Amino acid sequence: MGAPSIPKDNSAQIARRREDERKANVASGRSAIDQQFLPFNDSYFGNIETSYNDFYQPQLEDQYNDTRRKAILNLADSGQLNASSGARSLGDLAENYQKNRVLIGDRGISAGNKARADVERNKSDLYAQNRSAADPSAASSSALARAGTLQAPPTYDPLGNVFADFISNIGTGISAERAGYKGLNTGLFNNQSGSAKVIS
């Protein structure tokens, strides 16, 4: 009687096949994620930047034009429109406007970069889930849901009154000079005698 045959151990082969299947599922899931995230390209993030600027720049422009009109009227009423202090005030307003234009542009870039970072973070999270679950169907469903959330249009708050203090500061500065303080430093008022008077 011959020796009993030893069953062949094919557990390594089975494990290898399962690992190959898992890797294929992970690759398939990653491909599904990438497919859902195709819209998030440079053009998409550039549009976010443009959208931000298109929302805020016209508001800034309107505020600047309105404030400049009011400033010109106030300076004209006080007789300073053609004085160096009036020119300085309008110059300060224009400088403030330009700084805010640049600031809005920078914030538009930041909005695009933040959106890009959000997309990359969500994509990395989906990749990690996919590696763990190795379920292409689940990866595709999750990617579809995340991409939909990320593509929701941004909401913006109205621009606050950027030049709110400018007009009141002109009036306050003139009043301060009349009272003997530095104010706008126009030199129009002389308080040495104890009473304010206009220098002719």
NULOGU-828651 format. One record per residue (C-alpha): residue number from 0; residue in three letters; z, y, x. Coordinates in nm, 3 decimals. Each point is the difference from the previous one (the first is absolute). Layout:
% residues N
+-----+-----+---------+---------+---------+
|   n | res |       w |       v |       u |
+-----+-----+---------+---------+---------+
| NUM | Ala |       Z |       Y |       X |
...
+-----+-----+---------+---------+---------+
% end
This chain:
% residues 200
+-----+-----+---------+---------+---------+
|   n | res |       w |       v |       u |
+-----+-----+---------+---------+---------+
|   0 | Met |   0.000 |   0.000 |   0.000 |
|   1 | Gly |  -0.106 |   0.333 |   0.142 |
|   2 | Ala |   0.222 |   0.306 |   0.041 |
|   3 | Pro |   0.003 |   0.236 |  -0.299 |
|   4 | Ser |  -0.232 |   0.296 |   0.041 |
|   5 | Ile |   0.165 |   0.334 |   0.049 |
|   6 | Pro |  -0.116 |   0.258 |  -0.256 |
|   7 | Lys |  -0.200 |   0.276 |   0.159 |
|   8 | Asp |   0.189 |   0.329 |   0.022 |
|   9 | Asn |  -0.235 |   0.268 |  -0.126 |
|  10 | Ser |   0.269 |   0.263 |  -0.072 |
|  11 | Ala |  -0.130 |   0.223 |   0.279 |
|  12 | Gln |  -0.348 |  -0.013 |  -0.148 |
|  13 | Ile |   0.136 |   0.083 |  -0.346 |
|  14 | Ala |   0.205 |   0.289 |   0.141 |
|  15 | Arg |  -0.301 |   0.131 |   0.189 |
|  16 | Arg |  -0.216 |  -0.020 |  -0.314 |
|  17 | Arg |   0.265 |   0.185 |  -0.202 |
|  18 | Glu |   0.027 |   0.267 |   0.266 |
|  19 | Asp |  -0.378 |   0.039 |   0.005 |
|  20 | Glu |   0.004 |   0.036 |  -0.379 |
|  21 | Arg |   0.280 |   0.254 |   0.021 |
|  22 | Lys |  -0.190 |   0.203 |   0.262 |
|  23 | Ala |  -0.313 |  -0.009 |  -0.214 |
|  24 | Asn |   0.201 |   0.120 |  -0.302 |
|  25 | Val |   0.156 |   0.280 |   0.207 |
|  26 | Ala |  -0.345 |   0.104 |   0.124 |
|  27 | Ser |  -0.136 |  -0.009 |  -0.354 |
|  28 | Gly |   0.294 |   0.204 |  -0.128 |
|  29 | Arg |  -0.042 |   0.255 |   0.278 |
|  30 | Ser |  -0.367 |   0.033 |  -0.085 |
|  31 | Ala |   0.091 |   0.058 |  -0.367 |
|  32 | Ile |   0.246 |   0.272 |   0.104 |
|  33 | Asp |  -0.257 |   0.166 |   0.223 |
|  34 | Gln |  -0.252 |  -0.007 |  -0.283 |
|  35 | Gln |   0.234 |   0.181 |  -0.239 |
|  36 | Phe |   0.081 |   0.260 |   0.266 |
|  37 | Leu |  -0.363 |   0.080 |   0.089 |
|  38 | Pro |   0.003 |   0.330 |  -0.197 |
|  39 | Phe |   0.270 |   0.135 |   0.232 |
|  40 | Asn |  -0.231 |   0.132 |   0.270 |
|  41 | Asp |  -0.029 |   0.328 |   0.192 |
|  42 | Ser |  -0.190 |   0.159 |  -0.287 |
|  43 | Tyr |   0.281 |  -0.089 |  -0.243 |
|  44 | Phe |   0.267 |   0.162 |   0.219 |
|  45 | Gly |  -0.226 |   0.300 |   0.065 |
|  46 | Asn |  -0.030 |   0.048 |  -0.377 |
|  47 | Ile |   0.379 |   0.010 |  -0.029 |
|  48 | Glu |   0.009 |   0.278 |   0.258 |
|  49 | Thr |  -0.277 |   0.187 |  -0.183 |
|  50 | Ser |   0.171 |  -0.048 |  -0.336 |
|  51 | Tyr |   0.323 |   0.147 |   0.137 |
|  52 | Asn |  -0.181 |   0.305 |   0.137 |
|  53 | Asp |  -0.206 |   0.043 |  -0.317 |
|  54 | Phe |   0.318 |   0.008 |  -0.204 |
|  55 | Tyr |   0.207 |   0.238 |   0.212 |
|  56 | Gln |  -0.242 |   0.234 |   0.180 |
|  57 | Pro |  -0.130 |   0.171 |  -0.319 |
|  58 | Gln |   0.359 |   0.057 |  -0.115 |
|  59 | Leu |   0.085 |   0.157 |   0.335 |
|  60 | Glu |  -0.314 |   0.215 |  -0.018 |
|  61 | Asp |   0.090 |   0.123 |  -0.349 |
|  62 | Gln |   0.358 |   0.078 |   0.103 |
|  63 | Tyr |  -0.118 |   0.185 |   0.309 |
|  64 | Asn |  -0.252 |   0.212 |  -0.190 |
|  65 | Asp |   0.255 |   0.081 |  -0.270 |
|  66 | Thr |   0.270 |   0.088 |   0.254 |
|  67 | Arg |  -0.241 |   0.211 |   0.205 |
|  68 | Arg |  -0.100 |   0.200 |  -0.311 |
|  69 | Lys |   0.366 |   0.062 |  -0.085 |
|  70 | Ala |   0.081 |   0.090 |   0.359 |
|  71 | Ile |  -0.285 |   0.253 |   0.012 |
|  72 | Leu |   0.123 |   0.159 |  -0.325 |
|  73 | Asn |   0.360 |   0.017 |   0.125 |
|  74 | Leu |  -0.103 |   0.143 |   0.335 |
|  75 | Ala |  -0.226 |   0.253 |  -0.170 |
|  76 | Asp |   0.280 |   0.103 |  -0.238 |
|  77 | Ser |   0.234 |   0.057 |   0.295 |
|  78 | Gly |  -0.267 |   0.185 |   0.199 |
|  79 | Gln |  -0.009 |  -0.262 |   0.275 |
|  80 | Leu |  -0.331 |  -0.166 |  -0.069 |
|  81 | Asn |  -0.179 |   0.192 |   0.275 |
|  82 | Ala |   0.301 |   0.011 |   0.231 |
|  83 | Ser |   0.050 |  -0.241 |   0.288 |
|  84 | Ser |   0.288 |  -0.165 |  -0.190 |
|  85 | Gly |  -0.236 |  -0.074 |  -0.290 |
|  86 | Ala |  -0.257 |  -0.150 |   0.233 |
|  87 | Arg |   0.275 |  -0.201 |   0.167 |
|  88 | Ser |   0.125 |  -0.130 |  -0.335 |
|  89 | Leu |  -0.348 |  -0.104 |  -0.110 |
|  90 | Gly |  -0.057 |  -0.155 |   0.342 |
|  91 | Asp |   0.322 |  -0.199 |  -0.034 |
|  92 | Leu |  -0.112 |  -0.118 |  -0.342 |
|  93 | Ala |  -0.339 |  -0.110 |   0.136 |
|  94 | Glu |   0.171 |  -0.180 |   0.289 |
|  95 | Asn |   0.236 |  -0.176 |  -0.240 |
|  96 | Tyr |  -0.300 |  -0.104 |  -0.209 |
|  97 | Gln |  -0.183 |  -0.145 |   0.302 |
|  98 | Lys |   0.312 |  -0.190 |   0.111 |
|  99 | Asn |   0.031 |  -0.153 |  -0.346 |
| 100 | Arg |  -0.370 |  -0.093 |  -0.004 |
| 101 | Val |   0.052 |  -0.190 |   0.325 |
| 102 | Leu |   0.321 |  -0.154 |  -0.134 |
| 103 | Ile |  -0.177 |  -0.127 |  -0.312 |
| 104 | Gly |  -0.277 |  -0.143 |   0.218 |
| 105 | Asp |   0.258 |  -0.177 |   0.217 |
| 106 | Arg |   0.176 |  -0.135 |  -0.307 |
| 107 | Gly |  -0.334 |  -0.127 |  -0.132 |
| 108 | Ile |  -0.045 |  -0.193 |   0.325 |
| 109 | Ser |   0.356 |  -0.129 |  -0.033 |
| 110 | Ala |  -0.070 |  -0.114 |  -0.357 |
| 111 | Gly |  -0.301 |  -0.198 |   0.123 |
| 112 | Asn |   0.202 |  -0.149 |   0.286 |
| 113 | Lys |   0.287 |  -0.091 |  -0.233 |
| 114 | Ala |  -0.242 |  -0.176 |  -0.234 |
| 115 | Arg |  -0.147 |  -0.188 |   0.296 |
| 116 | Ala |   0.350 |  -0.106 |   0.113 |
| 117 | Asp |   0.087 |  -0.114 |  -0.355 |
| 118 | Val |  -0.315 |  -0.210 |  -0.015 |
| 119 | Glu |   0.065 |  -0.158 |   0.340 |
| 120 | Arg |   0.362 |  -0.073 |  -0.089 |
| 121 | Asn |  -0.098 |  -0.167 |  -0.327 |
| 122 | Lys |  -0.276 |  -0.196 |   0.168 |
| 123 | Ser |   0.237 |  -0.123 |   0.273 |
| 124 | Asp |   0.251 |  -0.102 |  -0.265 |
| 125 | Leu |  -0.270 |  -0.196 |  -0.185 |
| 126 | Tyr |  -0.108 |  -0.168 |   0.324 |
| 127 | Ala |   0.360 |  -0.111 |   0.060 |
| 128 | Gln |   0.033 |  -0.138 |  -0.353 |
| 129 | Asn |  -0.331 |  -0.177 |   0.039 |
| 130 | Arg |   0.105 |  -0.164 |   0.329 |
| 131 | Ser |   0.315 |  -0.123 |  -0.167 |
| 132 | Ala |  -0.151 |  -0.123 |  -0.329 |
| 133 | Ala |  -0.347 |  -0.105 |   0.120 |
| 134 | Asp |  -0.122 |   0.045 |  -0.357 |
| 135 | Pro |  -0.338 |   0.178 |  -0.013 |
| 136 | Ser |   0.015 |   0.048 |  -0.376 |
| 137 | Ala |   0.341 |   0.166 |   0.016 |
| 138 | Ala |  -0.112 |   0.212 |   0.295 |
| 139 | Ser |  -0.304 |   0.122 |  -0.194 |
| 140 | Ser |   0.206 |   0.084 |  -0.311 |
| 141 | Ser |   0.264 |   0.184 |   0.202 |
| 142 | Ala |  -0.263 |   0.194 |   0.195 |
| 143 | Leu |  -0.176 |   0.100 |  -0.321 |
| 144 | Ala |   0.327 |   0.132 |  -0.147 |
| 145 | Arg |   0.099 |   0.188 |   0.316 |
| 146 | Ala |  -0.345 |   0.153 |   0.045 |
| 147 | Gly |   0.007 |   0.121 |  -0.360 |
| 148 | Thr |   0.336 |   0.167 |   0.052 |
| 149 | Leu |  -0.111 |   0.162 |   0.325 |
| 150 | Gln |  -0.318 |   0.138 |  -0.160 |
| 151 | Ala |   0.190 |   0.189 |  -0.269 |
| 152 | Pro |  -0.098 |   0.368 |   0.024 |
| 153 | Pro |   0.259 |   0.214 |   0.176 |
| 154 | Thr |   0.206 |   0.248 |  -0.196 |
| 155 | Tyr |   0.067 |   0.346 |   0.139 |
| 156 | Asp |   0.259 |   0.259 |  -0.093 |
| 157 | Pro |  -0.127 |   0.355 |  -0.048 |
| 158 | Leu |   0.023 |   0.222 |   0.305 |
| 159 | Gly |   0.319 |   0.205 |   0.004 |
| 160 | Asn |  -0.027 |   0.376 |   0.027 |
| 161 | Val |  -0.075 |   0.026 |   0.370 |
| 162 | Phe |   0.008 |   0.380 |   0.008 |
| 163 | Ala |   0.290 |   0.046 |  -0.244 |
| 164 | Asp |   0.206 |   0.220 |   0.232 |
| 165 | Phe |  -0.283 |   0.206 |   0.142 |
| 166 | Ile |  -0.031 |   0.264 |  -0.275 |
| 167 | Ser |   0.374 |   0.037 |  -0.049 |
| 168 | Asn |   0.043 |   0.033 |   0.378 |
| 169 | Ile |  -0.235 |   0.298 |   0.007 |
| 170 | Gly |   0.205 |   0.178 |  -0.266 |
| 171 | Thr |   0.328 |  -0.103 |   0.160 |
| 172 | Gly |  -0.118 |   0.117 |   0.342 |
| 173 | Ile |  -0.095 |   0.342 |  -0.131 |
| 174 | Ser |   0.331 |   0.032 |  -0.187 |
| 175 | Ala |   0.189 |  -0.104 |   0.313 |
| 176 | Glu |  -0.172 |   0.269 |   0.204 |
| 177 | Arg |   0.085 |   0.260 |  -0.259 |
| 178 | Ala |   0.363 |  -0.112 |   0.027 |
| 179 | Gly |  -0.009 |   0.040 |   0.380 |
| 180 | Tyr |  -0.055 |  -0.363 |   0.106 |
| 181 | Lys |  -0.286 |  -0.137 |   0.206 |
| 182 | Gly |  -0.192 |  -0.139 |  -0.302 |
| 183 | Leu |  -0.370 |  -0.029 |   0.079 |
| 184 | Asn |   0.048 |   0.227 |   0.300 |
| 185 | Thr |  -0.272 |   0.235 |  -0.120 |
| 186 | Gly |   0.165 |   0.312 |   0.139 |
| 187 | Leu |  -0.071 |   0.179 |  -0.327 |
| 188 | Phe |   0.364 |   0.070 |  -0.071 |
| 189 | Asn |   0.245 |   0.181 |   0.226 |
| 190 | Asn |   0.367 |  -0.047 |  -0.080 |
| 191 | Gln |   0.148 |   0.191 |   0.294 |
| 192 | Ser |   0.117 |   0.285 |  -0.219 |
| 193 | Gly |   0.169 |  -0.238 |  -0.238 |
| 194 | Ser |  -0.262 |   0.031 |  -0.271 |
| 195 | Ala |  -0.333 |  -0.178 |  -0.022 |
| 196 | Lys |  -0.308 |   0.213 |   0.025 |
| 197 | Val |  -0.368 |  -0.060 |   0.050 |
| 198 | Ile |  -0.125 |   0.104 |   0.341 |
| 199 | Ser |  -0.304 |   0.222 |  -0.042 |
+-----+-----+---------+---------+---------+
% end
